[in-house]
């Protein structure tokens, strides 16, 4: 790992300089959460899709972390049941971006730049993020964690996505193995693509705490996986949504334990 990338992992895995506010999307008619810096105008924003059976609160550390680095994060709490609709969650992700750009947050002290929007997600929520990105020309960057196939197919949607993407796969994933749907979605992506595999991560390594779904879904919360994911997503979105070139080494260079896939380089 290059010295600059290693330094950025160390720096960006720690909380950023902003105090964080937490709100509720239910105030605008949608179950879910929103995390923001305490203040700021023209901020970047992302909407995040939760994994199968996972409540949004299982990712709250990631959301707080991104907000501490200056991003607004909106998280629909819909379709959390076993038969949740991937298509409708994708629609809710787009609605969450509408909320970010159309509503003054934090007592009017926070606004979002409509030209600085991204999407992210985990598991089937990552697949839904791909569905949403394919139908939303506002989206400038997409990050997917242990992406799983959806209906409609996320692989088909990826072929219509021309924005940059980051695909983080889990090396110990028995639900969405790294050579399975996550890689297929990455190979189908029409725009610039970077693929990393966190070798020791399980499917639920990106989540936090305990939940009854651990009895059904392989894996458990993993601090090392979460730490590395926070740094990678922070660098990716700050670079692509705010044009901060200082973070490019962590976007483009190998990272110990999460090297770039050599056959899926930027294209």
C-alpha positions as CSV (number, residue, x, y, z in Angstrom):
1,X,0.0,0.0,0.0
2,X,1.4,3.4,-1.0
3,X,2.3,5.7,1.8
4,X,-0.3,8.3,0.8
5,X,-3.1,5.8,0.6
6,X,-2.1,4.3,4.0
7,X,-2.1,7.8,5.5
8,X,-5.6,8.5,4.1
9,X,-7.0,5.2,5.5
10,X,-5.7,6.3,8.9
11,X,-7.1,9.8,8.6
12,X,-10.5,9.0,7.0
13,X,-11.3,6.1,9.2
14,X,-11.5,8.6,12.1
15,X,-14.4,11.0,12.5
16,X,-14.2,14.2,10.5
17,X,-14.3,17.8,11.7
18,X,-18.1,18.3,11.6
19,X,-20.5,17.9,14.5
20,X,-23.4,15.6,13.4
21,X,-27.2,16.0,13.5
22,X,-29.6,13.1,13.2
23,X,-33.1,13.6,11.9
24,X,-36.1,11.5,10.8
25,X,-37.4,11.2,7.3
26,X,-40.9,10.5,8.7
27,X,-41.3,14.2,9.0
28,X,-41.6,14.3,5.2
29,X,-43.7,11.2,5.0
30,X,-41.1,8.4,4.6
31,X,-39.8,6.1,7.4
32,X,-36.1,6.5,7.7
33,X,-33.2,8.5,8.9
34,X,-31.1,11.5,7.8
35,X,-27.7,12.4,9.1
36,X,-26.1,15.8,8.4
37,X,-23.3,18.1,9.5
38,X,-24.5,20.7,11.9
39,X,-24.4,23.3,9.2
40,X,-23.3,23.9,5.7
41,X,-24.7,25.1,2.3
42,X,-24.3,23.4,-1.0
43,X,-23.3,20.1,0.6
44,X,-23.0,16.7,-1.2
45,X,-25.6,14.1,-0.3
46,X,-26.1,10.4,-0.7
47,X,-29.1,8.0,-0.3
48,X,-28.3,4.6,1.2
49,X,-30.1,1.3,0.6
50,X,-30.2,-1.1,3.6
51,X,-29.5,-4.8,3.1
52,X,-32.1,-7.6,3.2
53,X,-33.8,-7.7,6.6
54,X,-31.5,-5.0,8.0
55,X,-32.9,-1.9,9.7
56,X,-31.1,1.4,8.8
57,X,-29.8,1.7,12.4
58,X,-27.4,-1.2,11.7
59,X,-25.3,1.2,9.7
60,X,-25.6,4.3,11.9
61,X,-21.8,4.4,12.5
62,X,-21.2,4.7,8.8
63,X,-23.8,7.4,8.4
64,X,-22.5,9.4,11.3
65,X,-19.0,9.1,9.9
66,X,-19.9,10.3,6.5
67,X,-21.8,13.2,7.9
68,X,-18.8,14.1,10.1
69,X,-16.9,14.5,6.9
70,X,-19.4,16.9,5.4
71,X,-21.9,14.7,3.6
72,X,-25.7,14.5,4.1
73,X,-26.9,10.9,4.3
74,X,-30.6,9.9,3.8
75,X,-31.7,6.4,4.5
76,X,-35.2,5.1,3.7
77,X,-36.4,2.7,6.3
78,X,-38.9,1.0,3.9
79,X,-39.0,-2.6,2.6
80,X,-37.1,-4.1,5.6
81,X,-39.2,-7.3,5.6
82,X,-38.4,-10.6,3.9
83,X,-40.6,-9.7,0.9
84,X,-39.5,-6.1,0.5
85,X,-39.6,-4.8,-3.1
86,X,-36.2,-4.0,-4.7
87,X,-37.9,-1.8,-7.3
88,X,-39.8,0.2,-4.7
89,X,-36.8,0.6,-2.5
90,X,-35.0,2.1,-5.5
91,X,-37.8,4.5,-6.0
92,X,-37.6,5.5,-2.3
93,X,-33.8,6.1,-2.7
94,X,-34.6,8.6,-5.5
95,X,-37.3,10.2,-3.3
96,X,-34.7,10.5,-0.5
97,X,-32.5,12.5,-2.8
98,X,-35.5,14.7,-3.7
99,X,-35.9,15.4,0.0
100,X,-32.3,16.3,0.4
101,X,-32.4,18.8,-2.4
102,X,-35.9,20.1,-1.8
103,X,-36.0,20.6,1.9
104,X,-33.9,22.9,4.0
105,X,-32.5,20.7,6.8
106,X,-31.2,21.6,10.3
107,X,-33.4,24.6,10.9
108,X,-32.5,26.0,7.5
109,X,-28.7,25.9,8.2
110,X,-28.1,23.0,5.8
111,X,-28.7,22.8,2.0
112,X,-27.7,20.2,-0.6
113,X,-26.2,21.0,-4.0
114,X,-28.4,19.1,-6.6
115,X,-25.2,18.6,-8.7
116,X,-23.5,16.6,-5.8
117,X,-25.7,13.6,-5.4
118,X,-24.6,9.9,-4.9
119,X,-26.1,6.5,-4.0
120,X,-24.8,3.7,-1.9
121,X,-26.1,0.5,-0.4
122,X,-25.4,-2.9,1.1
123,X,-26.6,-6.4,-0.2
124,X,-29.9,-6.1,-2.0
125,X,-29.9,-2.4,-1.0
126,X,-26.8,-2.1,-3.1
127,X,-28.7,-3.7,-6.0
128,X,-31.5,-1.3,-5.4
129,X,-29.0,1.6,-5.5
130,X,-28.0,0.4,-9.0
131,X,-31.6,0.3,-10.1
132,X,-32.0,3.8,-8.8
133,X,-28.9,5.1,-10.4
134,X,-29.9,3.8,-13.8
135,X,-33.1,5.9,-13.7
136,X,-31.7,9.1,-12.2
137,X,-29.4,11.3,-14.3
138,X,-28.7,13.5,-11.2
139,X,-26.5,10.8,-9.6
140,X,-22.8,11.4,-9.9
141,X,-21.3,8.5,-8.1
142,X,-22.4,5.1,-6.6
143,X,-20.7,2.8,-4.0
144,X,-22.0,-0.7,-3.5
145,X,-21.1,-3.0,-0.6
146,X,-21.5,-6.8,-1.0
147,X,-24.1,-6.2,-3.8
148,X,-26.7,-8.8,-4.4
149,X,-28.9,-9.4,-7.4
150,X,-32.4,-7.9,-7.5
151,X,-35.5,-8.0,-9.5
152,X,-35.5,-6.2,-11.9
153,X,-31.9,-7.3,-12.4
154,X,-29.2,-5.0,-11.0
155,X,-26.9,-6.3,-13.7
156,X,-29.1,-5.0,-16.4
157,X,-29.4,-1.7,-14.6
158,X,-25.7,-1.4,-14.3
159,X,-25.3,-1.5,-18.1
160,X,-27.1,1.9,-18.1
161,X,-25.1,3.5,-15.3
162,X,-22.4,5.8,-16.7
163,X,-21.3,7.5,-13.4
164,X,-18.2,6.3,-11.5
165,X,-18.7,3.3,-9.2
166,X,-17.0,1.6,-6.3
167,X,-17.8,-2.0,-5.6
168,X,-16.6,-3.4,-2.3
169,X,-16.9,-7.2,-2.1
170,X,-16.5,-9.4,1.0
171,X,-14.0,-12.2,0.7
172,X,-15.7,-14.4,3.2
173,X,-19.2,-13.8,1.9
174,X,-21.4,-16.9,1.7
175,X,-24.5,-14.9,0.7
176,X,-23.1,-12.8,-2.2
177,X,-19.7,-14.4,-2.9
178,X,-17.1,-12.0,-4.4
179,X,-17.1,-14.0,-7.7
180,X,-20.9,-13.9,-7.9
181,X,-23.4,-11.1,-8.3
182,X,-21.3,-8.3,-6.9
183,X,-18.6,-8.9,-9.5
184,X,-21.2,-9.4,-12.3
185,X,-22.8,-6.1,-11.4
186,X,-19.3,-4.5,-11.5
187,X,-18.5,-6.0,-14.9
188,X,-21.8,-4.8,-16.3
189,X,-21.3,-1.2,-15.1
190,X,-21.1,1.2,-18.1
191,X,-19.1,3.9,-16.3
192,X,-15.7,4.0,-14.6
193,X,-15.4,1.1,-12.2
194,X,-13.2,0.2,-9.2
195,X,-13.6,-3.1,-7.5
196,X,-12.1,-4.0,-4.1
197,X,-12.4,-7.2,-2.0
198,X,-12.0,-7.0,1.8
199,X,-10.5,-10.4,2.2
200,X,-11.7,-11.2,5.7
201,X,-15.1,-9.6,5.5
202,X,-18.4,-11.6,5.7
203,X,-21.7,-10.5,4.2
204,X,-22.9,-8.8,7.5
205,X,-19.4,-7.5,8.3
206,X,-20.6,-4.0,7.1
207,X,-23.4,-3.9,9.7
208,X,-23.2,-3.0,13.3
209,X,-24.4,-4.6,16.5
210,X,-26.6,-7.6,16.9
211,X,-29.9,-8.4,15.2
212,X,-32.2,-11.4,14.9
213,X,-31.4,-11.6,11.2
214,X,-27.9,-12.9,12.2
215,X,-29.7,-16.2,12.6
216,X,-30.7,-16.3,8.9
217,X,-27.9,-14.4,7.2
218,X,-24.3,-15.4,7.3
219,X,-21.8,-13.2,9.0
220,X,-21.6,-10.7,11.9
221,X,-20.6,-7.1,12.6
222,X,-16.8,-6.7,12.0
223,X,-15.0,-3.6,13.3
224,X,-12.1,-4.0,10.9
225,X,-14.5,-4.2,7.9
226,X,-16.4,-1.2,9.1
227,X,-13.3,0.9,9.6
228,X,-11.9,0.2,6.2
229,X,-15.3,0.8,4.5
230,X,-15.7,4.1,6.2
231,X,-12.4,5.3,4.8
232,X,-13.0,4.0,1.3
233,X,-16.5,5.5,1.0
234,X,-15.5,8.8,2.5
235,X,-12.6,9.2,0.0
236,X,-14.7,8.0,-2.9
237,X,-17.6,10.4,-2.4
238,X,-15.5,13.4,-1.4
239,X,-13.4,12.9,-4.5
240,X,-16.3,12.4,-7.0
241,X,-18.9,14.7,-5.4
242,X,-16.7,17.6,-4.2
243,X,-13.6,17.3,-6.6
244,X,-11.2,17.1,-3.7
245,X,-8.1,15.7,-5.4
246,X,-6.3,15.1,-2.1
247,X,-8.4,11.9,-1.7
248,X,-7.5,10.4,-5.1
249,X,-4.8,8.1,-3.8
250,X,-7.3,6.2,-1.7
251,X,-9.6,6.0,-4.7
252,X,-7.0,4.8,-7.2
253,X,-4.3,2.9,-5.2
254,X,-4.2,-0.5,-3.6
255,X,-5.1,-0.7,0.1
256,X,-3.8,-3.5,2.3
257,X,-6.6,-6.0,2.7
258,X,-8.7,-4.4,0.0
259,X,-6.6,-4.3,-3.1
260,X,-8.1,-3.2,-6.4
261,X,-9.1,-6.1,-8.7
262,X,-6.5,-6.0,-11.5
263,X,-8.9,-7.3,-14.2
264,X,-11.6,-4.8,-13.3
265,X,-9.6,-1.6,-13.5
266,X,-11.0,1.9,-14.3
267,X,-12.2,2.0,-17.8
